[in-house]
Amino acid sequence: MELEQAQKLWQPQPGWLNTASYGLPPDPAWAALQEALADWRVGRTSWEGWGEAAERSRAAFAGLVGVAAADVAIGSTVSQLLAPVAAALRPGATVVVPEVEFTSNLFPWLAQEERGIKVRTVPLDRLVDAIDADTDLVAFSLVQSADGTVAAYDQIVGAARAYDALVAVDASQACGWLPFEAGRADVVAVGAYKWLMAPRGAAFAYLAPALRDRLRPDAAGWYAGPDPHAAYYGPPLRLADDARRFDISPAWFCYVGAAPALELLAEIGLPAIRAHNVGLANRFLAGLGRPPGESAIVTVEVPRAQEKLERAGVRAAVRAGRVRASFHLYSTTEDVDLALAALTG
């Protein structure tokens, strides 16, 4: 599907430049969710169809990041999906993390400090050089939430492999607009409510087969069984032999909305989405006299930014006077120009 045709499937009010906080659902996702909620309200159907949406979402996510669906676990949050990896680190292990990393990919490692896990933070642009023989795991966001910086994925992975260190990536601010090979890392976790435009409460993790063998599925329940419908009651412990052993029972309606959104992204294609998003971000930067970049998330410092944007009806994140604007496939040049007029007027 051409991007211009797909854009008709969203109904944003002008001025939404905050996908880095949450994405807007396409019409097929919104309609599927409303239908499921209506059925739930009156008890019109059983739940199995809602569960099937979780499997559709798993397959669509796997396709977007270039891995097998069998290597994808589903959950609700990034930190929950990373927790088994943190718990499996050897006592005394060292984790290297960027110093401004979003805490969903920081707190899971810090929570293991009582076992002697050491967390060392360094500036993102020095992360490659900070990886050494003492490093057991490198954790970083593929795109930084704070300012949209795109991490040097290949170089970081290469440096980690040189020292046999694991690589844990939070791709929540990347997956849905930035093509990348998840299979190069050991774990890639994604909250789906941003660029994947799902309801909050759906999340995915690629778990490399070699890593899975080192992890214990402490949250295992009925959905972690090889056939969930045969794992309702009683022993013995029976778990799927792939990444599904780390699934938690899906929040049904989140996945009802997720499946159509992810499938639509795949139909449009991430290269086209990336070109559109980065193009709008660079139009915004150029309008403020800044050089172009390679990210769909940009930050700029403008006096009285929050007041100016609110008066114009533009919704973007503003922190300490810095505007964080983020652009997705439903964003338009009119949105950009509205924000520029507000900030420069």
Residue, then its C-alpha position, 0 to 999 in steps of 0.5 A: m500500500e502506498l503511504e499516501q493512500a494509507q494516510k487516509l486511515w488515520q483521523p488525527q486532529p491537526g498538530w499531533l507531534n508526539t508519537a514518542s509519547y503514544g501513537l494514534p491508531p489506524d481505522p482498522a485497529w480502532a474498528a477492531l477494538q470497538e467491535a471487541l469492546a461491544d462484544w465484551r459489554v454484552g457477552r456476545t462472543s467467547w474470548e478465543g478470537w481475542g487471543e488469536a489477535a495476540e498470535r497475529s500480532r506476534a507474527a506481524f512484529a516478527g516480520l517487521v524486525g526480521v526474526a522468526a515468530a517462534d523467537v518472539a515472546i509477548g508481554s505488557t511492558v519492556s521492563q517485564l520482558l527484560a526481567p528474566v534476562a536481568a535475573a539470569l546474569r551471573p552474580g557480580a556481572t557488569v552491565v554497561v548502559p548509556e547515562v540517559e537511558f530510559t529506565s525501563n532498560l535500566f531499572p531491571w539491571l539496577a534491581q539486581e545490585e543486591r546480587g552484586i550486579k554492577v551497572r556502569t553508565v557512560p555517555l551514549d557516544r562513548l558506549v562502544d569504547a566503554i565495552d571491554a573484557d569486564t562487560d557481561l551485557v550492554a543495554f541501550s535504546l536503539v533510539q533515545s527517548a530523551d532526544g531522538t538520537v539513533a544509536a550506532y547499532d552495528q558498532i555497539v553489537g560488534a564491540a559487544r561480540a568482540y568480548d562475548a557480551l550480551v546485547a539488550v535493546d529497547a527499540s520502543q522508539a524505533c520499531g515502526w519507523l526504523p528498519f533494523e535486524a533484531g536478530r543481531a542482538d540477544v534481546v530486543a524489547v518493544g513497547a507497542y503503544k508508540w510507533l507500532m500504534a497499539p493500545r498500551g499494554a502490548a509489548f514484544a521481545y525477540l529472545a535469541p535461542a541461545l539466550r533463552d536456554r539461560l533464562r528461567p520463565d518465572a512468570a510462566g502461566w497457562y499461556a506459556g504452555p506448548d498448547p495453552h488450551a491444554a495447560y489450564y489445570g494441574p501439573p506437571l510443568r509443561l512449557a513451550d520449547d520456543a520463546r512462548r515459554f516467556d509469554i504472559s497471558p495477553a491483555w486481550f483488547c490490547y492485541v485486538g488493536a495491535a494486530p491490524a496496526l502492525e499488519l498495516l505497517a508491514e503492508i506500507g513498508l518501513p523504508a517508506i515510513r522512515a523516509h516520510n518521518v525523517g523528511l518531516a523532522n528535517r523540515f521542522l529542523a530547517g524551519l528553526g535553522r538547525p541542521p538535518g538529522e536521521s531521526a523521527i524524533v528531534t529536540v530543540e530549545v525555544p524560549r517559552a516553547q510550551e506556551k507558544l505550542e499550547r496557544a497554537g494547539v500543537r501537542a508535543a512534549v516540552r521538557a525544561g524549555r526543550v521541544r521534543a517533536s516526533f513525526h509518524l506516517y499520519s503527520t503532515t507538512e501542515d502539522v510541521d508548519l503549524a508548529l513552526a509558525a507557533l515557535t517562530g511567531 
